Amino acid sequence: MSVAHQTTDHQQIKDWTVERGGVPAKVKDASQAGGALLRIHFPKHSEHKNELEEIDWDDFFTEFEKDELEFLYQNKKGDGAQSTFHKFVERR
């Protein structure tokens, strides 16, 4: 059974991401729409490389806090394999 977790802890988000080969990113053209759309990008497994711009962790967490987000994530899939499932949700 897979379990989802939520956090706002920057180090926990960074550790989860790096452990899976991910990098912080944003949608390239999102700033024209009024803000950055944050993403965790997994370059080795991505079909959307041209749509994303890698950013540094400081910029990522500045936007994360500005938008008052939480990180919803999964450590393991139902079969026990490492999961990369995640999404950003509004803080309650």
C-alpha positions as protocol buffer text, in pm:
chain_id: "A"
residue {
  index: 1
  type: MET
  ca { x: 0 y: 0 z: 0 }
}
residue {
  index: 2
  type: SER
  ca { x: 137 y: 342 z: -91 }
}
residue {
  index: 3
  type: VAL
  ca { x: 113 y: 631 z: 154 }
}
residue {
  index: 4
  type: ALA
  ca { x: 119 y: 1003 z: 75 }
}
residue {
  index: 5
  type: HIS
  ca { x: 288 y: 1259 z: 299 }
}
residue {
  index: 6
  type: GLN
  ca { x: 280 y: 1639 z: 307 }
}
residue {
  index: 7
  type: THR
  ca { x: 551 y: 1877 z: 419 }
}
residue {
  index: 8
  type: THR
  ca { x: 670 y: 2236 z: 403 }
}
residue {
  index: 9
  type: ASP
  ca { x: 1017 y: 2144 z: 533 }
}
residue {
  index: 10
  type: HIS
  ca { x: 1271 y: 2268 z: 278 }
}
residue {
  index: 11
  type: GLN
  ca { x: 1542 y: 2017 z: 364 }
}
residue {
  index: 12
  type: GLN
  ca { x: 1300 y: 1725 z: 349 }
}
residue {
  index: 13
  type: ILE
  ca { x: 1180 y: 1835 z: 4 }
}
residue {
  index: 14
  type: LYS
  ca { x: 1535 y: 1882 z: -120 }
}
residue {
  index: 15
  type: ASP
  ca { x: 1651 y: 1544 z: 18 }
}
residue {
  index: 16
  type: TRP
  ca { x: 1354 y: 1362 z: -138 }
}
residue {
  index: 17
  type: THR
  ca { x: 1419 y: 1527 z: -474 }
}
residue {
  index: 18
  type: VAL
  ca { x: 1797 y: 1472 z: -485 }
}
residue {
  index: 19
  type: GLU
  ca { x: 1758 y: 1109 z: -374 }
}
residue {
  index: 20
  type: ARG
  ca { x: 1550 y: 1047 z: -687 }
}
residue {
  index: 21
  type: GLY
  ca { x: 1772 y: 1238 z: -930 }
}
residue {
  index: 22
  type: GLY
  ca { x: 1542 y: 1540 z: -948 }
}
residue {
  index: 23
  type: VAL
  ca { x: 1614 y: 1910 z: -970 }
}
residue {
  index: 24
  type: PRO
  ca { x: 1407 y: 2220 z: -891 }
}
residue {
  index: 25
  type: ALA
  ca { x: 1246 y: 2379 z: -1195 }
}
residue {
  index: 26
  type: LYS
  ca { x: 970 y: 2606 z: -1315 }
}
residue {
  index: 27
  type: VAL
  ca { x: 757 y: 2620 z: -1628 }
}
residue {
  index: 28
  type: LYS
  ca { x: 942 y: 2848 z: -1873 }
}
residue {
  index: 29
  type: ASP
  ca { x: 658 y: 3075 z: -1980 }
}
residue {
  index: 30
  type: ALA
  ca { x: 472 y: 3084 z: -1648 }
}
residue {
  index: 31
  type: SER
  ca { x: 620 y: 3420 z: -1542 }
}
residue {
  index: 32
  type: GLN
  ca { x: 425 y: 3587 z: -1823 }
}
residue {
  index: 33
  type: ALA
  ca { x: 106 y: 3452 z: -1665 }
}
residue {
  index: 34
  type: GLY
  ca { x: 182 y: 3617 z: -1331 }
}
residue {
  index: 35
  type: GLY
  ca { x: 405 y: 3374 z: -1143 }
}
residue {
  index: 36
  type: ALA
  ca { x: 628 y: 3073 z: -1144 }
}
residue {
  index: 37
  type: LEU
  ca { x: 476 y: 2728 z: -1173 }
}
residue {
  index: 38
  type: LEU
  ca { x: 711 y: 2513 z: -970 }
}
residue {
  index: 39
  type: ARG
  ca { x: 806 y: 2164 z: -1070 }
}
residue {
  index: 40
  type: ILE
  ca { x: 1041 y: 1889 z: -962 }
}
residue {
  index: 41
  type: HIS
  ca { x: 1211 y: 1782 z: -1282 }
}
residue {
  index: 42
  type: PHE
  ca { x: 1359 y: 1435 z: -1334 }
}
residue {
  index: 43
  type: PRO
  ca { x: 1582 y: 1495 z: -1638 }
}
residue {
  index: 44
  type: LYS
  ca { x: 1653 y: 1126 z: -1704 }
}
residue {
  index: 45
  type: HIS
  ca { x: 1283 y: 1045 z: -1730 }
}
residue {
  index: 46
  type: SER
  ca { x: 1135 y: 1359 z: -1879 }
}
residue {
  index: 47
  type: GLU
  ca { x: 952 y: 1417 z: -2204 }
}
residue {
  index: 48
  type: HIS
  ca { x: 902 y: 1787 z: -2119 }
}
residue {
  index: 49
  type: LYS
  ca { x: 1261 y: 1911 z: -2106 }
}
residue {
  index: 50
  type: ASN
  ca { x: 1192 y: 2204 z: -2339 }
}
residue {
  index: 51
  type: GLU
  ca { x: 901 y: 2331 z: -2127 }
}
residue {
  index: 52
  type: LEU
  ca { x: 1098 y: 2354 z: -1801 }
}
residue {
  index: 53
  type: GLU
  ca { x: 1376 y: 2576 z: -1675 }
}
residue {
  index: 54
  type: GLU
  ca { x: 1599 y: 2447 z: -1397 }
}
residue {
  index: 55
  type: ILE
  ca { x: 1634 y: 2694 z: -1108 }
}
residue {
  index: 56
  type: ASP
  ca { x: 1841 y: 2696 z: -791 }
}
residue {
  index: 57
  type: TRP
  ca { x: 1701 y: 2586 z: -458 }
}
residue {
  index: 58
  type: ASP
  ca { x: 1691 y: 2941 z: -316 }
}
residue {
  index: 59
  type: ASP
  ca { x: 1469 y: 3064 z: -601 }
}
residue {
  index: 60
  type: PHE
  ca { x: 1257 y: 2750 z: -577 }
}
residue {
  index: 61
  type: PHE
  ca { x: 1189 y: 2794 z: -206 }
}
residue {
  index: 62
  type: THR
  ca { x: 1128 y: 3168 z: -241 }
}
residue {
  index: 63
  type: GLU
  ca { x: 843 y: 3089 z: -482 }
}
residue {
  index: 64
  type: PHE
  ca { x: 730 y: 2795 z: -267 }
}
residue {
  index: 65
  type: GLU
  ca { x: 687 y: 3023 z: 34 }
}
residue {
  index: 66
  type: LYS
  ca { x: 542 y: 3315 z: -165 }
}
residue {
  index: 67
  type: ASP
  ca { x: 272 y: 3088 z: -307 }
}
residue {
  index: 68
  type: GLU
  ca { x: 214 y: 2924 z: 34 }
}
residue {
  index: 69
  type: LEU
  ca { x: 253 y: 2571 z: -98 }
}
residue {
  index: 70
  type: GLU
  ca { x: 288 y: 2230 z: 60 }
}
residue {
  index: 71
  type: PHE
  ca { x: 468 y: 1938 z: -99 }
}
residue {
  index: 72
  type: LEU
  ca { x: 258 y: 1622 z: -130 }
}
residue {
  index: 73
  type: TYR
  ca { x: 475 y: 1320 z: -201 }
}
residue {
  index: 74
  type: GLN
  ca { x: 506 y: 944 z: -190 }
}
residue {
  index: 75
  type: ASN
  ca { x: 816 y: 750 z: -83 }
}
residue {
  index: 76
  type: LYS
  ca { x: 724 y: 408 z: -219 }
}
residue {
  index: 77
  type: LYS
  ca { x: 484 y: 276 z: -479 }
}
residue {
  index: 78
  type: GLY
  ca { x: 235 y: 4 z: -389 }
}
residue {
  index: 79
  type: ASP
  ca { x: 484 y: -259 z: -505 }
}
residue {
  index: 80
  type: GLY
  ca { x: 757 y: -119 z: -279 }
}
residue {
  index: 81
  type: ALA
  ca { x: 960 y: 49 z: -555 }
}
residue {
  index: 82
  type: GLN
  ca { x: 1084 y: 404 z: -504 }
}
residue {
  index: 83
  type: SER
  ca { x: 823 y: 658 z: -610 }
}
residue {
  index: 84
  type: THR
  ca { x: 863 y: 996 z: -777 }
}
residue {
  index: 85
  type: PHE
  ca { x: 496 y: 1087 z: -730 }
}
residue {
  index: 86
  type: HIS
  ca { x: 455 y: 1440 z: -599 }
}
residue {
  index: 87
  type: LYS
  ca { x: 252 y: 1754 z: -643 }
}
residue {
  index: 88
  type: PHE
  ca { x: 223 y: 2098 z: -495 }
}
residue {
  index: 89
  type: VAL
  ca { x: -91 y: 2190 z: -302 }
}
residue {
  index: 90
  type: GLU
  ca { x: -209 y: 2502 z: -125 }
}
residue {
  index: 91
  type: ARG
  ca { x: -141 y: 2518 z: 247 }
}
residue {
  index: 92
  type: ARG
  ca { x: -444 y: 2487 z: 464 }
}
